[in-house]
Amino acid sequence: MIIRHYAEVKPGTYSGTPQGVQMREMITDRDGAPNFSLRVFDVQPGASTPFHSHEWEHEVFILDGTGTVRTEGTDTPFKRGDSVYVAPHEKHCFVADPGTPVQFICVIPSKNQCRL
């Protein structure tokens, strides 16, 4: 078993991450988790994750803040407590509203994780 506090994990960025976005790799395959990686993202007010797609799904849970999930042609608002499913190959990004930071949990298959 591993218990790790958010404050114990050094935040970082991965290739292509815009200013104002950080990710903490809370649990990954490096910890012996063979199937899933659990990451926490912090997005500063008005910032967004990269607009991108990939071959795997992922699930997101909004811990705090408000913003929109941008897909091709659609902006869908989200708020604290919402969950988001992003389908494989669906272009997307998470945009924090001006004036409020966003924090969310993102779960993806371990073999496909972005490395810090």
C-alpha positions as CSV (number, residue, x, y, z in Angstrom):
1,M,0.0,0.0,0.0
2,I,1.1,3.5,-0.7
3,I,-0.3,6.7,0.9
4,R,1.1,9.9,-0.4
5,H,0.0,13.4,0.4
6,Y,-0.4,16.0,-2.3
7,A,2.1,18.3,-0.7
8,E,4.8,15.6,-0.8
9,V,4.7,15.3,-4.6
10,K,6.8,17.8,-6.5
11,P,4.8,19.5,-9.2
12,G,6.1,19.6,-12.7
13,T,5.3,20.0,-16.4
14,Y,5.6,17.8,-19.4
15,S,6.5,18.6,-23.0
16,G,4.1,21.1,-24.5
17,T,2.5,22.2,-21.2
18,P,1.5,25.9,-21.4
19,Q,2.4,28.4,-18.7
20,G,0.1,28.1,-15.6
21,V,-0.4,24.3,-15.7
22,Q,1.3,21.9,-13.3
23,M,0.9,18.2,-12.8
24,R,1.7,16.0,-9.9
25,E,2.1,12.3,-10.5
26,M,0.5,10.9,-7.4
27,I,0.6,7.1,-8.3
28,T,2.1,5.6,-11.4
29,D,3.7,2.4,-12.7
30,R,6.9,3.5,-11.0
31,D,5.0,2.8,-7.7
32,G,4.0,-0.7,-8.9
33,A,0.5,0.4,-10.2
34,P,0.3,-1.8,-13.4
35,N,-2.9,-0.4,-14.8
36,F,-3.6,3.2,-14.0
37,S,-1.8,6.5,-13.3
38,L,-3.4,9.0,-11.0
39,R,-2.4,12.6,-11.5
40,V,-3.5,15.9,-10.0
41,F,-3.5,19.0,-12.3
42,D,-3.4,22.6,-11.1
43,V,-4.5,25.2,-13.7
44,Q,-4.1,28.8,-12.9
45,P,-6.9,31.3,-13.6
46,G,-7.3,31.8,-17.4
47,A,-4.8,29.1,-18.3
48,S,-5.5,25.8,-20.1
49,T,-4.1,22.4,-20.7
50,P,-2.9,21.8,-24.3
51,F,-5.6,21.2,-26.9
52,H,-4.8,17.6,-27.9
53,S,-6.0,14.1,-28.5
54,H,-4.7,10.6,-27.8
55,E,-5.7,7.0,-28.4
56,W,-6.7,6.3,-24.8
57,E,-9.7,7.4,-22.7
58,H,-9.3,9.2,-19.4
59,E,-11.5,10.2,-16.6
60,V,-11.3,13.5,-14.7
61,F,-12.8,14.6,-11.4
62,I,-12.9,18.4,-10.7
63,L,-11.7,19.0,-7.2
64,D,-12.0,22.8,-7.2
65,G,-12.7,25.8,-9.5
66,T,-14.8,26.4,-12.6
67,G,-14.0,26.4,-16.3
68,T,-14.8,24.7,-19.6
69,V,-13.8,21.6,-21.4
70,R,-13.1,22.6,-24.9
71,T,-13.6,20.0,-27.7
72,E,-13.8,20.5,-31.4
73,G,-16.7,23.0,-31.8
74,T,-18.0,22.8,-28.2
75,D,-17.2,24.4,-24.9
76,T,-18.9,22.7,-21.9
77,P,-18.8,24.3,-18.5
78,F,-17.6,22.4,-15.4
79,K,-17.6,23.1,-11.7
80,R,-16.3,21.6,-8.5
81,G,-17.6,18.0,-8.0
82,D,-18.2,17.3,-11.7
83,S,-16.7,14.3,-13.5
84,V,-15.6,14.3,-17.1
85,Y,-15.1,11.3,-19.5
86,V,-12.8,12.0,-22.5
87,A,-13.2,9.4,-25.2
88,P,-10.2,8.1,-27.1
89,H,-9.2,10.4,-30.1
90,E,-11.4,13.2,-28.8
91,K,-9.6,16.6,-29.0
92,H,-9.9,18.4,-25.7
93,C,-8.4,20.8,-23.2
94,F,-9.4,22.1,-19.8
95,V,-9.7,25.9,-19.4
96,A,-9.8,27.6,-16.1
97,D,-12.2,30.6,-15.8
98,P,-10.5,34.0,-15.2
99,G,-10.2,34.7,-11.5
100,T,-10.4,31.1,-10.3
101,P,-7.8,28.3,-10.3
102,V,-8.9,24.8,-11.2
103,Q,-7.7,21.6,-9.7
104,F,-8.6,18.1,-11.0
105,I,-7.7,14.5,-10.8
106,C,-7.0,12.7,-14.0
107,V,-6.8,8.9,-14.4
108,I,-5.2,7.3,-17.5
109,P,-3.7,3.9,-18.4
110,S,-0.2,3.7,-16.9
111,K,1.4,2.7,-20.2
112,N,0.2,5.9,-21.8
113,Q,1.1,8.5,-19.2
114,C,2.9,11.8,-19.9
115,R,6.2,11.8,-18.1
116,L,7.4,14.8,-16.2
